Amino acid sequence: MMMMMMMMMIALYHSLLLLPFFQLLFLALLTYLVREALKSLANGSRMRRVSCYPPGSSGLPWIGETVAFIAASNSSKGFYEFVRTRHLWYGDCFRTNILGETHVFVSSTEVAKALLGSESFEFSKRYIRSIAELLGDESLLCLSHDHHKFLRRHISNLFTLDSLASSVKIFDKLVIDTMGEWKEKECVVVVDVALKITFNAICKMLISLDEEDKLEVLRKDVFEVSEALLAFPLRLPGTRFYKGLQARKRIMNVLRKEIALRRESLECHKDFLQNLLEKDKSESDESLTDAQILDNILTLIIAGQVTTASAITWMIKYLDENKEVQETLRIVKECLRMATIVSWFPRVALKDCQIEALNHTGFQIRKGWIVNVDARSIHYDSKVYDDPMEFKPSRFDEDPKPYSFLAFGAGGRICLGMNLAKAMMLVFLHRFVTSYRWRVTDEDTSLQKWAMFPRLRSGCPISVTPV
């Protein structure tokens, strides 16, 4: 295989021999491929000597199984199909290589407790490269333990009880106004409505933005970034990743202008951004840099909009399929378990160590490997939930087993916006159920391609009738 790759590269080199740029590019790529191939061979030899590494495949040198992962992302089954099939092949714990990094996926409440329950000195959070570059190095989702604690302390101010009450009022008004327009419509696409309402609400909470024309421009750019989160990180014009990076630049420019206006006292609002800037005036060690503010406003917009809107859409779908529970709104947890919007939670190993999977099987983990707590697999595990594929809200009449319900993560990095997200979902459902009867008109369960968080490709269209 390597010889064939070398011959192809040499042929390409000769065809472009007269172009100095391509000569340099070829030499750089050839050097990289040879280095990665030698590294892969060395790792493979080491794997064979140590039998207690997780089972799985490293795939091709440098490429790994990236092509299969991207193919799954571009299919109607979604990127988790890549993980699901390997669980079938290798069991509850397996190893793979994606975008040049070794990933271990494990579906175990014991490992979830060990990695998520408390910040371990052996692991730190790490998302794949495309996510980190699009959200920014200072994003709360990508920081090491100490920096995460520092930023979390600042950002948590958005989620105090007073802020939560104010945010719910903003969201409720948007829901009432939006649903009031449905009486004249024959069909409503739930995901489109939910995405717009949650986006407008979050932008109002974070930066007091409510001008429709500006919201529309920003919404399109946020969509471009969201669509690129799982793309191959290739910085070439026309690629999905490049479009996402360009959209990120435009978003950053909008936020920088807003910050400049406020620092010049030309704008002043009671919102999350103003709260951060007020702390910045103190010039203490507690102030945040512009990069920290910018990256985390973008993170909060994406995380707050897409996850909540996706969850609302799945709730409407499950309620339509289970009409007997439409009058009972104690369904949020069951909908979140079934949908599992965030499929897994990644942690990078800071040193060589060992994890214990199911049946007390110990696996060696090497420094730099990324261990993913597979929330979706845990949520669908028959040893954890009876009849896991059935929609049964009553299963949450009692508290679930520890680390068996991971819709919002767990431990020190549990989702900051958990209570706000739950409140928004309940407000939407309350207004919806008490205002309309409805029927889903397209029961296709195919997923949206390239979606970081699973969304129905149909968008869940419904016909509505006022109560």
DASULBEL-V799845 format. One record per pair of residues at least 12 apart in sequence whose C-alpha atoms are under 6 Angstrom apart, sorted by the first residue. I is the first residue (numbers start at 1). GAP is how many residues later the second one is. Records with the same first field share a line. If there is no record, write none. Layout:
# DASULBEL-V799845
I=GAP ; GAP
This chain:
# DASULBEL-V799845
36=26
37=24
40=21
52=311 ; 312
53=310 ; 311
54=40 ; 41 ; 309
55=39 ; 40
56=38 ; 39 ; 40
57=39
58=38 ; 39
62=38
64=33 ; 34
65=32 ; 33
66=32 ; 33
69=13
73=376 ; 377
74=375 ; 376
75=374
76=370 ; 371
77=370
78=369
92=14 ; 15
93=12 ; 13
102=267
103=266 ; 267 ; 268
104=266 ; 267 ; 268
105=266 ; 267
106=267 ; 268
107=267 ; 270 ; 271
108=249
109=294 ; 295
112=261
116=294 ; 295
117=293 ; 294
118=293
122=227 ; 228 ; 229
123=224 ; 225 ; 226 ; 227
124=20 ; 223 ; 224
125=221 ; 222 ; 223
126=16 ; 220 ; 221 ; 222
130=99 ; 103
131=98
136=159
138=154 ; 157
139=156 ; 157
171=30
186=277
187=275 ; 276
188=273 ; 274
189=270 ; 271 ; 272
190=123 ; 270 ; 271
191=122 ; 268
194=115
195=114
198=107
199=106
205=66
206=65 ; 66 ; 67
207=66
221=26
224=20
225=19
228=12 ; 13 ; 16
310=145
315=20
331=62
334=59
337=42
340=36
341=112 ; 113
343=32 ; 33
344=28 ; 29 ; 30 ; 31
345=27 ; 28
346=25 ; 26
347=23 ; 24
348=20 ; 21 ; 22
349=18 ; 19 ; 20
350=17
351=16
352=13 ; 14 ; 15
353=12
375=31
435=31 ; 32
436=29 ; 30 ; 31
437=27 ; 28
438=25 ; 26
439=23 ; 24
440=21 ; 22
441=20 ; 21
